[in-house]
Amino acid sequence: MKRTPLKRGKPLQRRTPLKRGGPLKRTGGLERTGRLKRGTRLKVTRRRETAAEKRARLHFYFEVCAVDLCFFADVTPALEPRRPRHECDGELDPHHLISKSWIQRTFNDLPEDELLEIKYAPIIGCPLCRAGHDALPANLKHGDRVFYEELDPDLIDFVQRVDRRYAKRGRPSMEARLELECPRREAVA
């Protein structure tokens, strides 16, 4: 029996090689790109937005941004400015008070129409100027947050209704998430 030396870059073949479409194809939304030399390079593919999701997203945008005033530039019920030093710039962005990704992960077992009702409910959004919206994820300054005391009572009622309706063992509370993303003033100070 003649032995051939192994060549660099050529895998050792035993039994039958893996076929295309076999166990390697199931990558969970990941695609292989380029040649595999030293490591595997993977590219995450985004899932396509459905027509219903696009309608819900646009409806959310237009409902939340129908008010032509940034939440931080608005005044409180006592007619005092919410953020006295805030200077708005240009366009308004709709901001989710509870992040879309958290809602998607938490309620991903629901039918699409019910998930979109929660994810793009205009009540969980507030209009922010681009500078205010960009500053929120970082929470660099004390004033760059939307506080729990500033929230609309209808929003808190909506979140409690969602928690009651979709209560399930192991599912986190939407109200607890709202308190995490919009903390009370005294907790932050």
MARBA-3410 file (N, C-alpha, C, O; in Angstrom, 1 decimal):
189
0.8,-1.2,0.0,0.0,0.0,0.0,0.9,1.2,0.0,1.8,1.4,0.9 ~ 0.6,2.1,-1.0,1.5,3.3,-1.1,0.9,4.4,-0.3,-0.3,4.7,-0.4 ~ 1.7,5.1,0.5,1.3,6.2,1.3,1.6,7.5,0.6,2.7,7.7,0.1 ~ 0.7,8.4,0.6,0.9,9.7,0.1,1.0,10.7,1.2,0.3,10.7,2.2 ~ 2.0,11.5,1.1,2.2,12.5,2.2,1.0,13.5,2.2,0.5,13.8,1.2
0.7,14.0,3.4,-0.4,15.0,3.5,0.1,16.3,3.0,1.3,16.7,3.3 ~ -0.7,17.0,2.3,-0.3,18.3,1.7,-0.9,19.4,2.6,-2.0,19.2,3.2 ~ -0.2,20.5,2.7,-0.7,21.6,3.4,-2.0,22.1,2.8,-2.1,22.2,1.6 ~ -3.0,22.5,3.7,-4.2,23.0,3.2,-5.2,22.0,2.7,-6.3,22.3,2.4 ~ -4.8,20.7,2.7,-5.7,19.7,2.3,-6.2,18.9,3.6,-5.3,18.4,4.3
-7.5,18.8,3.8,-7.9,18.2,5.0,-7.7,16.6,4.9,-7.7,16.1,3.8 ~ -7.6,16.0,6.1,-7.5,14.6,6.1,-8.9,14.0,5.9,-9.8,14.4,6.6 ~ -9.0,13.2,4.9,-10.3,12.6,4.6,-10.5,11.3,5.2,-9.7,10.4,4.9 ~ -11.5,11.1,5.9,-11.9,9.8,6.5,-13.3,9.5,6.1,-14.2,10.4,6.1 ~ -13.6,8.3,5.8,-14.9,7.8,5.4,-15.4,8.7,4.3,-14.8,8.9,3.3
-16.7,9.2,4.4,-17.2,10.0,3.4,-17.2,11.5,3.8,-17.4,11.8,4.9 ~ -16.9,12.3,2.8,-16.9,13.8,3.2,-18.3,14.3,3.5,-19.3,13.7,3.0 ~ -18.4,15.4,4.2,-19.7,16.0,4.5,-20.2,16.6,3.2,-19.5,17.2,2.4 ~ -21.5,16.4,3.1,-22.2,16.9,1.9,-22.7,18.3,2.1,-23.1,18.6,3.2 ~ -22.8,19.0,1.1,-23.5,20.4,1.1,-24.9,20.2,1.5,-25.6,19.3,1.0
-25.4,21.0,2.5,-26.8,20.9,2.9,-26.9,20.0,4.1,-28.0,19.8,4.6 ~ -25.8,19.4,4.5,-25.8,18.5,5.7,-25.7,19.3,7.0,-26.2,20.4,7.0 ~ -25.1,18.7,8.0,-25.1,19.4,9.3,-24.4,20.8,9.3,-24.7,21.6,10.2 ~ -23.5,21.0,8.4,-22.8,22.3,8.4,-23.7,23.4,7.9,-23.4,24.6,8.1 ~ -24.8,23.1,7.2,-25.6,24.1,6.6,-26.4,24.8,7.7,-26.7,26.0,7.5
-26.8,24.2,8.7,-27.6,24.8,9.8,-26.7,25.7,10.6,-26.1,25.3,11.6 ~ -26.6,26.9,10.2,-25.7,27.9,10.9,-26.5,28.9,11.8,-25.9,29.8,12.4 ~ -27.8,28.8,11.8,-28.6,29.7,12.6,-28.5,31.2,12.2,-28.4,32.0,13.0 ~ -28.7,31.5,10.9,-28.6,32.8,10.4,-27.2,33.3,10.1,-27.0,34.5,9.8 ~ -26.2,32.4,10.1,-24.9,32.8,9.8,-24.5,32.2,8.5,-24.8,31.1,8.1
-23.7,33.0,7.7,-23.2,32.5,6.4,-21.7,32.5,6.5,-21.1,33.4,7.1 ~ -21.1,31.6,5.8,-19.7,31.5,5.7,-19.2,32.4,4.5,-19.8,32.3,3.4 ~ -18.2,33.2,4.8,-17.7,34.1,3.7,-16.2,33.8,3.6,-15.6,33.6,4.6 ~ -15.7,34.0,2.4,-14.3,33.9,2.2,-13.8,32.5,2.3,-14.5,31.5,2.5 ~ -12.5,32.3,2.2,-11.8,31.0,2.4,-11.5,30.8,3.8,-11.3,31.7,4.6
-11.5,29.5,4.2,-11.2,29.2,5.6,-9.7,28.9,5.7,-9.3,27.8,5.3 ~ -8.9,29.8,6.2,-7.5,29.5,6.3,-7.1,29.2,7.8,-6.9,28.1,8.2 ~ -7.1,30.3,8.6,-6.7,30.1,10.0,-7.9,30.1,10.9,-7.9,29.4,11.9 ~ -9.0,30.7,10.5,-10.2,30.8,11.4,-11.4,30.9,10.5,-11.3,31.3,9.3 ~ -12.5,30.7,11.0,-13.8,30.8,10.2,-14.3,32.3,10.4,-14.4,32.8,11.5
-14.5,32.9,9.2,-15.1,34.2,9.3,-16.6,34.1,9.0,-17.0,33.5,8.0 ~ -17.4,34.6,9.9,-18.9,34.5,9.7,-19.5,35.8,9.6,-19.0,36.8,10.2 ~ -20.5,35.9,8.8,-21.2,37.1,8.6,-22.7,36.9,9.1,-23.3,36.0,8.7 ~ -23.1,37.8,10.0,-24.5,37.7,10.5,-25.4,38.3,9.5,-25.2,39.4,9.0 ~ -26.4,37.6,9.1,-27.4,38.1,8.2,-28.6,38.6,9.0,-29.1,37.9,9.9
-29.2,39.7,8.5,-30.4,40.3,9.2,-31.6,39.6,8.6,-31.6,39.3,7.4 ~ -32.5,39.4,9.4,-33.8,38.8,8.9,-34.5,39.9,8.2,-34.5,41.0,8.5 ~ -35.3,39.4,7.2,-36.0,40.4,6.4,-37.2,40.9,7.1,-37.9,40.2,7.8 ~ -37.5,42.2,6.9,-38.7,42.8,7.6,-39.9,42.4,6.8,-39.9,42.6,5.6 ~ -40.9,41.9,7.5,-42.2,41.6,6.8,-42.9,42.9,6.5,-42.6,43.9,7.0
-43.9,42.7,5.6,-44.8,43.9,5.2,-45.5,44.4,6.5,-45.7,45.6,6.7 ~ -46.0,43.5,7.3,-46.7,43.9,8.5,-45.8,44.6,9.5,-46.2,45.6,10.1 ~ -44.6,44.1,9.6,-43.6,44.8,10.5,-43.3,46.2,10.0,-43.2,47.1,10.8 ~ -43.2,46.4,8.7,-42.9,47.7,8.1,-44.0,48.6,8.3,-43.8,49.8,8.7 ~ -45.3,48.2,8.2,-46.4,49.0,8.4,-46.5,49.4,9.9,-46.7,50.6,10.2
-46.2,48.5,10.8,-46.2,48.8,12.2,-45.1,49.8,12.6,-45.4,50.7,13.4 ~ -43.9,49.6,12.0,-42.8,50.5,12.3,-43.1,51.9,11.9,-42.9,52.8,12.6 ~ -43.6,52.0,10.6,-44.0,53.4,10.1,-45.1,54.0,10.9,-45.1,55.2,11.1 ~ -46.1,53.2,11.3,-47.2,53.7,12.1,-46.6,54.2,13.4,-47.0,55.3,13.9 ~ -45.7,53.5,14.1,-45.1,53.9,15.3,-44.3,55.2,15.1,-44.5,56.1,15.9
-43.6,55.3,14.1,-42.8,56.5,13.8,-43.7,57.7,13.7,-43.5,58.7,14.3 ~ -44.8,57.6,12.8,-45.6,58.8,12.6,-46.5,59.1,13.8,-46.7,60.3,14.0 ~ -46.9,58.2,14.6,-47.7,58.5,15.8,-46.8,59.1,16.9,-47.2,60.1,17.5 ~ -45.6,58.6,17.1,-44.7,59.1,18.1,-44.2,60.5,17.8,-44.1,61.4,18.6 ~ -43.8,60.7,16.5,-43.2,61.9,16.1,-44.3,62.9,15.6,-43.9,63.9,15.0
-45.6,62.6,15.8,-46.6,63.6,15.4,-46.5,64.9,16.2,-46.8,66.0,15.6 ~ -46.0,64.8,17.4,-45.8,66.0,18.2,-44.4,66.5,17.7,-43.4,65.8,17.6 ~ -44.4,67.8,17.4,-43.2,68.4,16.8,-42.3,69.0,17.9,-41.6,70.0,17.6 ~ -42.2,68.3,19.0,-41.3,68.8,20.1,-40.6,67.6,20.7,-41.2,66.6,21.1 ~ -39.3,67.8,20.9,-38.5,66.8,21.6,-39.0,66.6,23.1,-39.3,67.6,23.7
-39.0,65.4,23.6,-39.4,65.2,25.0,-38.6,66.0,26.0,-39.1,66.5,26.9 ~ -37.3,66.1,25.7,-36.4,66.8,26.6,-36.7,68.3,26.6,-36.4,69.0,27.6 ~ -37.1,68.8,25.5,-37.4,70.3,25.3,-38.8,70.6,25.8,-39.1,71.8,25.9 ~ -39.6,69.6,26.0,-41.0,69.9,26.4,-41.0,70.4,27.8,-40.0,70.4,28.5 ~ -42.2,70.8,28.3,-42.3,71.4,29.6,-43.1,70.3,30.5,-43.9,69.5,30.0
-42.9,70.4,31.8,-43.6,69.5,32.7,-45.0,70.1,32.9,-45.3,71.2,32.5 ~ -45.8,69.3,33.6,-47.2,69.8,34.0,-47.1,71.1,34.8,-48.1,71.9,34.8 ~ -46.0,71.4,35.5,-45.8,72.6,36.2,-45.3,73.7,35.4,-44.9,74.8,35.9 ~ -45.3,73.5,34.0,-44.8,74.5,33.0,-43.3,74.9,33.2,-42.9,76.0,32.9 ~ -42.5,73.9,33.7,-41.1,74.1,33.8,-40.4,73.2,32.7,-40.9,72.2,32.4
-39.3,73.7,32.1,-38.7,72.8,31.1,-38.1,71.6,31.7,-37.6,71.6,32.8 ~ -38.3,70.4,31.0,-37.8,69.1,31.5,-36.3,69.1,31.6,-35.8,68.7,32.7 ~ -35.6,69.6,30.6,-34.1,69.6,30.7,-33.7,71.0,30.3,-33.6,71.3,29.1 ~ -33.5,71.9,31.3,-33.2,73.3,31.0,-32.0,73.5,30.1,-32.0,74.5,29.3 ~ -31.0,72.7,30.2,-29.8,72.9,29.3,-29.8,72.2,28.0,-28.9,72.2,27.3
-30.9,71.5,27.7,-31.0,70.7,26.5,-31.2,71.6,25.3,-32.1,72.4,25.3 ~ -30.4,71.4,24.2,-30.6,72.1,23.0,-30.9,71.1,21.9,-30.1,70.2,21.6 ~ -32.0,71.2,21.3,-32.4,70.3,20.2,-31.7,70.6,18.9,-31.3,71.7,18.7 ~ -31.6,69.5,18.2,-31.0,69.7,16.8,-31.9,68.9,15.8,-32.1,67.7,16.0 ~ -32.4,69.5,14.8,-33.0,68.9,13.7,-34.1,68.0,13.9,-35.1,68.2,14.7
-34.0,66.8,13.2,-35.1,65.8,13.2,-35.4,65.2,14.5,-34.6,65.1,15.4 ~ -36.6,64.7,14.5,-37.1,63.9,15.7,-36.9,62.4,15.4,-37.2,62.0,14.2 ~ -36.5,61.6,16.3,-36.5,60.2,16.2,-37.5,59.6,17.2,-37.6,60.1,18.4 ~ -38.2,58.5,16.9,-39.0,57.9,17.8,-38.1,57.0,18.7,-37.4,56.1,18.2 ~ -38.2,57.2,20.0,-37.4,56.4,21.0,-38.3,55.4,21.7,-39.4,55.7,22.2
-37.9,54.1,21.7,-38.6,53.0,22.4,-38.2,53.1,23.9,-37.0,53.0,24.2 ~ -39.1,53.3,24.8,-38.8,53.4,26.2,-38.4,52.0,26.7,-37.7,51.9,27.7 ~ -38.9,51.0,26.1,-38.4,49.6,26.4,-37.8,49.1,25.0,-38.5,49.2,24.0 ~ -36.6,48.7,25.1,-35.9,48.4,23.8,-36.6,47.3,23.0,-37.2,46.4,23.5 ~ -36.6,47.5,21.6,-37.2,46.6,20.7,-36.6,45.2,20.8,-37.3,44.2,20.7
-35.3,45.2,21.0,-34.6,43.9,21.0,-35.1,43.1,22.2,-35.2,41.8,22.2 ~ -35.3,43.7,23.4,-35.7,43.0,24.6,-37.2,42.5,24.3,-37.5,41.4,24.7 ~ -38.0,43.3,23.8,-39.4,42.9,23.5,-39.4,41.7,22.5,-40.1,40.7,22.7 ~ -38.5,41.8,21.5,-38.5,40.7,20.5,-38.0,39.4,21.1,-38.6,38.3,20.9 ~ -37.0,39.5,22.0,-36.5,38.2,22.7,-37.5,37.7,23.7,-37.7,36.5,23.8
-38.2,38.6,24.4,-39.1,38.2,25.5,-40.4,37.6,24.9,-41.0,36.6,25.5 ~ -40.9,38.2,23.9,-42.3,37.8,23.3,-42.2,37.1,22.0,-43.1,37.1,21.2 ~ -41.0,36.4,21.7,-40.8,35.8,20.4,-41.7,34.6,20.1,-41.8,34.1,19.0 ~ -42.3,34.1,21.2,-43.2,32.9,21.0,-44.6,33.3,20.6,-45.4,32.4,20.3 ~ -44.9,34.6,20.6,-46.3,35.0,20.2,-46.4,35.1,18.7,-45.4,35.2,18.0
-47.7,35.1,18.2,-47.9,35.3,16.8,-47.4,36.7,16.3,-47.4,37.6,17.2 ~ -47.1,36.8,15.1,-46.5,38.1,14.6,-47.3,39.3,14.9,-46.8,40.3,15.3 ~ -48.7,39.2,14.7,-49.5,40.4,14.9,-49.5,40.8,16.4,-49.5,42.0,16.7 ~ -49.5,39.9,17.3,-49.5,40.2,18.7,-48.2,40.8,19.1,-48.1,41.7,19.9 ~ -47.1,40.2,18.6,-45.8,40.7,18.9,-45.6,42.1,18.4,-45.0,43.0,19.1
-46.1,42.4,17.2,-46.0,43.8,16.6,-46.8,44.8,17.4,-46.5,45.9,17.5 ~ -48.0,44.3,17.9,-48.8,45.2,18.7,-48.1,45.7,20.0,-48.2,46.8,20.4 ~ -47.3,44.8,20.6,-46.5,45.2,21.7,-45.2,46.0,21.3,-45.0,47.1,21.9 ~ -44.5,45.5,20.4,-43.2,46.1,20.0,-43.4,47.5,19.4,-42.5,48.3,19.7 ~ -44.4,47.7,18.7,-44.6,49.0,18.0,-45.8,49.8,18.5,-46.5,50.5,17.8
-46.2,49.6,19.8,-47.3,50.3,20.4,-46.8,51.8,20.6,-45.8,52.0,21.3 ~ -47.5,52.8,20.0,-47.1,54.1,20.1,-46.9,54.6,21.6,-46.2,55.6,21.9 ~ -47.7,54.0,22.5,-47.6,54.4,23.9,-46.2,54.2,24.5,-45.9,54.9,25.5 ~ -45.4,53.2,24.0,-44.1,53.0,24.6,-43.0,53.8,23.9,-41.8,53.5,24.0 ~ -43.4,54.8,23.1,-42.4,55.6,22.5,-42.5,57.1,22.9,-43.5,57.5,23.4
-41.4,57.8,22.7,-41.4,59.2,23.0,-40.5,59.9,21.9,-39.5,59.3,21.5 ~ -40.8,61.1,21.5,-40.0,61.7,20.4,-38.8,62.4,21.0,-38.9,63.1,22.0 ~ -37.7,62.2,20.5,-36.4,62.8,20.9,-35.7,63.3,19.7,-35.8,62.7,18.6 ~ -35.0,64.4,19.9,-34.2,64.9,18.8,-33.0,64.0,18.6,-32.7,63.2,19.5 ~ -32.3,64.1,17.5,-31.2,63.2,17.2,-30.1,63.2,18.3,-29.6,62.2,18.7
-29.8,64.4,18.8,-28.8,64.5,19.9,-29.2,63.8,21.2,-28.5,63.1,21.8 ~ -30.5,64.0,21.5,-31.0,63.4,22.7,-31.1,61.9,22.6,-30.9,61.1,23.5 ~ -31.5,61.4,21.4,-31.7,60.0,21.1,-30.3,59.3,21.1,-30.2,58.2,21.6 ~ -29.3,59.9,20.5,-28.0,59.3,20.5,-27.3,59.3,21.9,-26.5,58.4,22.2 ~ -27.7,60.2,22.8,-27.1,60.2,24.1,-27.7,59.2,25.0,-27.1,58.8,26.0
-29.0,58.8,24.7,-29.6,57.8,25.7,-29.0,56.5,25.9,-28.8,56.2,27.1 ~ -28.5,55.8,24.9,-27.9,54.4,25.2,-26.7,54.5,26.1,-26.5,53.7,26.9 ~ -26.0,55.6,26.0,-24.7,55.7,26.8,-25.0,56.1,28.2,-24.3,55.8,29.1 ~ -26.1,56.9,28.4,-26.5,57.4,29.7,-25.3,58.1,30.4,-25.0,57.8,31.6 ~ -24.6,58.9,29.7,-23.4,59.5,30.2,-23.7,60.6,31.3,-22.9,60.7,32.2
-24.8,61.3,31.1,-25.1,62.4,32.0,-26.4,62.0,32.7,-27.2,61.3,32.2 ~ -26.6,62.6,33.9,-27.8,62.4,34.7,-29.0,62.8,33.9,-30.1,62.1,34.0 ~ -29.0,63.9,33.1,-30.1,64.4,32.4,-30.5,63.7,31.1,-31.5,64.0,30.5 ~ -29.6,62.7,30.7,-29.8,62.0,29.5,-30.7,60.8,29.6,-30.7,59.8,28.8 ~ -31.6,60.8,30.6,-32.5,59.6,30.8,-34.0,60.1,30.8,-34.2,61.3,31.1
-34.9,59.2,30.5,-36.3,59.5,30.7,-36.6,58.8,32.1,-36.4,57.6,32.2 ~ -37.0,59.6,33.0,-37.3,59.1,34.4,-38.7,58.5,34.5,-39.6,58.9,33.8 ~ -38.8,57.6,35.5,-40.1,56.9,35.7,-41.2,57.8,36.1,-42.3,57.7,35.7 ~ -40.8,58.9,36.8,-41.8,59.9,37.2,-42.4,60.7,36.1,-43.5,61.2,36.2 ~ -41.6,60.7,35.0,-42.1,61.5,33.8,-43.0,60.7,32.9,-43.5,61.2,31.9
-43.1,59.4,33.1,-43.9,58.5,32.2,-45.4,58.8,32.4,-45.9,59.2,33.4 ~ -46.1,58.6,31.3,-47.5,58.7,31.2,-48.2,57.6,32.0,-47.7,56.4,31.8 ~ -49.1,57.8,32.8,-49.8,56.7,33.6,-50.4,55.7,32.6,-50.6,54.5,33.0 ~ -50.8,56.1,31.4,-51.4,55.2,30.4,-50.3,54.2,30.0,-50.6,53.0,29.7 ~ -49.1,54.6,29.9,-48.0,53.7,29.6,-47.8,52.6,30.7,-47.7,51.4,30.3
-47.8,53.0,31.9,-47.7,52.1,33.0,-48.8,51.1,33.0,-48.7,49.9,33.3 ~ -50.0,51.6,32.7,-51.2,50.7,32.7,-51.1,49.7,31.5,-51.4,48.6,31.7 ~ -50.6,50.2,30.3,-50.4,49.3,29.2,-49.4,48.2,29.5,-49.7,47.0,29.2 ~ -48.3,48.5,30.2,-47.3,47.6,30.5,-47.8,46.5,31.5,-47.5,45.3,31.4 ~ -48.6,47.0,32.5,-49.2,46.0,33.4,-50.2,45.1,32.7,-50.3,43.9,33.1
-51.0,45.6,31.8,-52.0,44.8,31.0,-51.2,43.7,30.2,-51.6,42.6,30.2 ~ -50.1,44.1,29.6,-49.3,43.2,28.8,-48.8,42.1,29.7,-48.8,40.9,29.4 ~ -48.3,42.5,30.9,-47.7,41.5,31.9,-48.8,40.5,32.3,-48.6,39.3,32.4 ~ -50.0,41.0,32.6,-51.1,40.1,33.0,-51.6,39.2,31.9,-51.8,38.0,32.1 ~ -51.7,39.7,30.7,-52.2,38.9,29.5,-51.2,37.9,29.1,-51.6,36.7,28.8
-49.9,38.2,29.1,-48.9,37.3,28.5,-48.0,36.7,29.6,-46.9,36.3,29.4 ~ -48.6,36.6,30.9,-47.8,36.1,32.0,-47.5,34.6,31.7,-48.3,33.8,31.2 ~ -46.2,34.2,31.8,-45.8,32.9,31.5,-44.6,32.6,32.4,-43.8,33.5,32.8 ~ -44.5,31.3,32.9,-43.4,31.0,33.7,-42.0,31.3,33.0,-41.8,30.8,31.9 ~ -41.2,32.0,33.7,-39.9,32.3,33.2,-39.8,33.6,32.3,-38.8,34.0,31.9
-41.0,34.2,32.0,-41.0,35.4,31.2,-40.8,36.6,32.1,-41.5,36.7,33.0 ~ -39.8,37.4,31.8,-39.6,38.6,32.6,-40.7,39.6,32.5,-41.5,39.6,31.5 ~ -40.9,40.4,33.5,-41.9,41.4,33.6,-41.5,42.6,32.7,-40.4,43.1,32.8 ~ -42.5,43.1,32.0,-42.3,44.3,31.1,-42.2,45.5,32.0,-41.5,46.5,31.7 ~ -43.0,45.5,33.1,-43.0,46.6,34.0,-41.6,46.8,34.7,-41.1,47.9,34.9
-41.0,45.6,35.1,-39.7,45.7,35.7,-38.7,46.2,34.7,-37.7,46.9,35.1 ~ -38.8,45.8,33.4,-37.9,46.3,32.4,-38.0,47.8,32.2,-37.0,48.5,32.0 ~ -39.3,48.2,32.2,-39.5,49.7,32.1,-38.8,50.4,33.2,-38.2,51.5,33.0 ~ -38.9,49.9,34.5,-38.3,50.6,35.6,-36.7,50.5,35.5,-36.1,51.4,36.0 ~ -36.2,49.5,34.8,-34.8,49.4,34.6,-34.3,50.4,33.6,-33.3,51.1,33.8
-35.1,50.6,32.5,-34.6,51.5,31.4,-35.0,52.9,31.7,-34.4,53.8,31.2 ~ -36.0,53.1,32.5,-36.5,54.5,32.9,-36.4,54.5,34.5,-37.5,54.4,35.1 ~ -35.3,54.7,35.1,-35.2,54.6,36.5,-35.8,55.7,37.3,-36.1,56.8,36.6 ~ -36.1,55.6,38.5,-36.6,56.7,39.3,-35.5,57.7,39.6,-34.3,57.3,39.7 ~ -35.9,58.9,39.7,-34.9,60.0,39.9,-34.0,59.7,41.2,-32.8,59.9,41.1
-34.6,59.3,42.3,-33.8,59.2,43.5,-32.9,58.0,43.4,-31.9,58.0,44.1 ~ -33.2,57.0,42.6,-32.3,55.8,42.4,-31.0,56.2,41.7,-30.0,55.6,41.9 ~ -31.2,57.2,40.8,-30.0,57.6,40.0,-29.2,58.7,40.6,-28.0,58.7,40.5 ~ -29.8,59.5,41.4,-29.1,60.7,42.0,-28.1,60.2,43.1,-27.5,61.1,43.7
END
